[in-house]
Amino acid sequence: MLTPDELRATIATYVDTINGRRPEAIAGLFTEDAVQADPASNPPNVGRAAIASFFADSIAASDSWTFTAKTVHTCAAQAAVDFQISVQTGGATMLIDGIEVFTTDDDGLFSSVYAYWDDADLSFT
């Protein structure tokens, strides 16, 4: 199991990789059979290929984004991240504030990630 400091470093790598907007690099942070749902109420993406496809679609639908981990809370193999993502598309900006809950394996790969947010957590500028 990762130490709390290692888990926080893994989340920092995730943030940097998400902001790099390279779907295959993002998917490489996950186990082969990982489960990812964003938001958690959506059907999950299962496996690296599905996760890469989710991020490729998200990247194609936006001009740019900035993902920020405002606070990271760790407990055993899990991390809960209070996040904000600012997504720019066609001159407009959408902000999403939410929580992502990550579970890692002993190698520091994500076996699951669930994002918790809904329409009340969206704002537009």
C-alpha positions in Angstrom: 0.0 0.0 0.0 1.2 3.5 -0.8 2.1 5.9 2.0 0.0 9.0 2.3 2.8 11.0 0.8 3.1 8.6 -2.1 -0.6 8.7 -2.6 -0.5 12.5 -2.7 2.3 12.4 -5.2 0.3 10.0 -7.4 -2.6 12.5 -7.3 -0.2 15.3 -8.3 0.9 13.2 -11.3 -2.7 12.7 -12.2 -3.4 16.4 -12.1 -0.4 17.1 -14.3 -1.4 14.4 -16.7 -5.0 15.5 -16.9 -3.8 19.0 -17.7 -1.5 17.6 -20.4 -4.7 16.5 -22.3 -3.2 13.3 -23.7 -5.8 10.5 -23.4 -3.3 7.6 -23.7 -1.1 9.1 -21.0 -4.1 9.6 -18.7 -5.3 6.0 -19.3 -1.8 4.8 -18.5 -2.3 5.9 -14.9 -5.0 3.2 -14.5 -4.9 -0.5 -14.1 -5.9 -2.6 -17.2 -9.3 -3.4 -15.7 -9.9 0.0 -13.9 -13.3 1.5 -13.5 -13.9 5.2 -14.0 -17.2 7.1 -13.8 -17.5 10.9 -14.3 -19.9 11.7 -12.9 -20.5 8.6 -10.7 -24.1 8.4 -11.8 -23.0 7.7 -15.4 -22.3 4.2 -16.6 -18.6 3.5 -15.8 -15.8 3.3 -18.3 -14.1 -0.1 -17.7 -10.6 -0.7 -18.8 -7.8 1.5 -20.2 -9.2 1.7 -23.7 -12.6 2.9 -22.5 -11.0 5.4 -20.2 -8.7 6.7 -23.0 -11.8 7.1 -25.2 -13.7 9.0 -22.5 -10.8 11.5 -22.2 -10.3 11.7 -26.0 -14.0 12.7 -26.3 -13.7 15.2 -23.5 -10.6 16.8 -25.0 -12.3 16.9 -28.5 -15.3 18.7 -27.0 -13.2 21.5 -25.4 -10.6 24.0 -26.3 -8.6 23.8 -23.1 -9.0 23.1 -19.4 -7.3 23.5 -16.1 -7.9 20.8 -13.5 -7.0 21.7 -9.9 -6.8 19.5 -6.8 -7.8 21.9 -4.1 -7.5 19.4 -1.2 -6.4 15.8 -1.1 -7.5 13.5 1.7 -5.9 10.1 2.0 -7.0 6.9 3.8 -5.3 3.6 3.2 -5.4 2.9 -0.6 -7.9 5.7 -1.3 -7.7 9.4 -1.9 -10.6 11.8 -2.0 -9.9 14.9 -4.0 -11.8 18.2 -3.7 -11.4 19.5 -7.3 -12.3 22.2 -9.7 -12.0 22.0 -13.4 -12.3 25.1 -15.6 -13.2 24.1 -19.2 -13.0 26.6 -22.0 -15.0 26.0 -25.2 -15.9 28.5 -27.9 -15.1 31.5 -25.7 -17.2 30.3 -22.8 -15.9 28.8 -19.5 -17.6 26.1 -17.5 -16.5 25.5 -13.9 -17.2 22.1 -12.2 -16.6 21.8 -8.5 -16.7 18.2 -7.1 -15.0 15.4 -5.4 -13.2 12.5 -7.0 -12.5 9.3 -5.0 -9.6 7.2 -6.2 -8.5 3.7 -5.2 -5.0 2.7 -6.0 -3.1 -0.6 -6.2 0.3 -1.3 -4.7 2.0 0.0 -7.8 0.3 3.4 -7.6 -2.1 2.8 -10.5 -5.7 3.7 -10.2 -8.1 0.7 -10.0 -11.1 3.0 -9.7 -12.1 6.6 -9.8 -15.5 8.0 -9.2 -16.3 11.7 -9.7 -19.1 13.3 -7.6 -20.8 16.4 -9.0 -24.1 17.3 -10.5 -25.8 20.3 -12.1 -25.7 22.3 -8.9 -21.9 22.1 -9.0 -21.7 23.7 -12.5 -21.3 27.4 -13.3 -20.6 29.3 -16.5 -18.8 32.5 -17.2 
